[in-house]
Amino acid sequence: MGLKSEMGKLLFDQNAFPDIPRFEREQLLDKIQWIWVNRKMINHHPLRHDLTGLYKRQKGKYRIIYS
């Protein structure tokens, strides 16, 4: 499962969205696409401790964790 754009490809686990309702899943995918497209212009929020090197964004009640 993934998203394609002119700048490359985003890949994520097929099991990342098993219990998320379809509408919310589409909103999350839109936010992930937005992060990808705007990745050079946005401030990234780093995680700490054993999650160093990862970043987070929030979409409603969900957290998007990415590297």
Secondary structure, DSSP 8 states (H G I E B T S, - for coil): -EEEETTEEEE--GGGSTTS-HHHHHHHHHHHHHHHHTTTTS--EE--GGGTT-EEEEETTEEEEE-
